[in-house]
């Protein structure tokens, strides 16, 4: 997991290839720190993630709640169909923007 910061308070967090219970706690803590560090926008880049179970969905929901309390916003980049399907099935796209590419997410965050 890595963080990239831009001049505007936009942070990009890159998630691991596999998100399952073995990384749940670390991912949840990592996302929570990012959304509460300072108000801004956090892009969760899942473009390299090829597997995401409910642990990942839980971490994203937790991050969204933390962002709402700290004045931040969250969007997600998801390009692998199986991962997108999981996020679509739970309705995550209804509560946070989902983008097919980092470029699109960065462009939207810059507006």
Secondary structure, 3 states (H helix, E strand, C coil): CEEEECCCCEEEEECCCEECHHHHHHHHHHHHHHHHHCCCEEEEECCCCCEECHHHHHHHHHHHHHHHHHCCEEEEECCCHHHHHHHHHCCHHHCCEEECCHHHHHHHHHC
